[in-house]
Amino acid sequence: MVYIKQEDGTQKKFACISCIKGHRSSKCEHVDRELIEIKRKGRPVTQCERCRQLRKTKQMHLKCECRLKQKTLRSIESRDSNLCLEFSVFGRETSFRNVILRGILTSRSSDFTLTSLLGLILCTLVAFSLLT
């Protein structure tokens, strides 16, 4: 098996296709052939490192939602000259335009008033309360 050291200091195992098919991946020393990474046995890790450490130290099982929160909050951008917060909840895109904050977020981006700022803060708070 060929070991290749990554930039972060970890070593990954590689073997050629014929040795993998012949169940000889641990004995493979072919460096002139196309190499394929040997994955770790078992189920792949789905929790992030922070949640895994919390589970080990506090001895309680926590569902990792860190990646979900990063993926769900898409962007704050201006569309059609209106301020609008767009985010995705469980894969469905949602926009607050024409729903709750219709009258609050109607200011132009050039004249940023206190009303539009309060609307943006309110919209952000509602989005984070839906995500948690």
C-alpha positions in Angstrom: 0.0 0.0 0.0 1.3 3.4 -0.9 1.1 6.1 1.7 0.8 9.7 0.6 1.2 12.5 3.2 -1.3 15.3 2.8 -0.7 19.0 3.5 -2.4 18.8 6.9 -0.1 16.1 8.0 -2.4 13.1 7.7 -1.5 10.1 5.6 -3.8 8.5 3.1 -3.6 5.0 1.8 -3.6 4.3 -2.0 -3.5 1.1 -4.0 -3.7 0.2 -7.7 -7.0 -1.1 -9.2 -5.7 -4.6 -10.0 -4.4 -5.1 -6.4 -7.8 -3.9 -5.0 -9.7 -6.3 -7.2 -7.4 -9.1 -6.3 -7.8 -8.3 -2.5 -4.1 -7.4 -2.2 -4.4 -3.7 -1.5 -2.2 -3.9 1.7 0.6 -5.5 -0.3 0.4 -3.1 -3.3 3.6 -1.3 -4.1 2.9 -0.2 -7.7 3.7 3.4 -8.1 3.6 3.4 -11.9 -0.1 2.5 -12.1 -3.2 4.6 -11.4 -3.8 4.6 -7.7 -7.1 4.8 -5.9 -7.6 6.0 -2.3 -8.4 3.2 0.2 -11.3 4.4 2.3 -11.6 3.6 6.0 -13.8 0.7 7.0 -17.2 1.3 8.4 -19.7 4.1 8.2 -18.5 7.5 7.2 -18.4 10.3 9.8 -21.3 12.7 9.6 -20.7 14.8 12.7 -18.3 17.8 12.6 -15.2 17.8 14.9 -16.8 20.2 17.4 -19.9 18.1 17.9 -17.9 14.9 18.1 -15.8 16.4 20.9 -18.9 17.6 22.7 -20.3 14.1 22.5 -17.1 12.5 23.9 -16.6 15.0 26.7 -20.2 15.4 27.9 -21.1 11.8 27.1 -24.3 12.8 25.5 -25.4 12.2 21.9 -26.1 15.4 20.0 -27.4 15.6 16.5 -24.9 17.8 14.5 -26.7 20.7 12.9 -23.7 22.8 12.2 -23.5 22.0 8.5 -27.3 22.3 8.2 -27.2 25.9 9.5 -24.3 26.8 7.3 -26.1 25.5 4.2 -29.5 26.9 5.1 -28.6 30.5 5.5 -27.9 31.4 1.9 -27.4 35.2 1.5 -28.6 38.6 2.2 -28.9 40.4 -1.0 -30.9 43.1 -2.7 -33.3 42.1 -5.4 -35.4 44.5 -7.4 -34.0 47.3 -5.3 -35.7 45.9 -2.2 -33.9 44.4 0.8 -34.8 40.7 1.1 -33.5 37.9 3.2 -33.4 34.6 1.3 -32.7 31.3 3.1 -33.5 27.6 2.6 -35.3 25.5 5.2 -34.8 21.8 4.6 -34.2 22.3 0.9 -37.1 24.6 0.2 -36.3 28.1 -0.8 -38.2 30.8 1.1 -38.3 34.5 0.7 -39.8 37.0 3.1 -40.9 39.3 0.3 -44.7 39.7 0.1 -45.1 37.5 3.2 -44.7 39.2 6.6 -42.4 42.2 6.0 -44.0 43.5 2.9 -44.2 47.1 3.9 -41.1 47.2 6.1 -38.5 46.2 3.5 -39.5 48.5 0.6 -36.8 51.1 0.8 -34.3 51.6 -2.0 -30.8 50.5 -1.3 -29.6 54.0 -2.0 -31.7 55.6 0.8 -31.1 53.3 3.7 -33.4 54.5 6.4 -34.0 53.4 10.0 -37.2 51.6 8.9 -35.3 49.4 6.4 -32.6 48.7 9.0 -35.2 47.6 11.6 -36.9 45.5 8.9 -33.6 43.8 8.1 -32.9 43.1 11.7 -36.4 41.7 12.2 -36.1 39.6 9.1 -32.8 38.2 10.3 -34.2 37.4 13.7 -37.1 35.6 12.2 -34.8 33.6 9.9 -32.6 32.5 12.8 -35.6 31.5 14.9 -36.9 29.3 12.1 -33.5 27.7 11.7 -33.0 26.8 15.4 
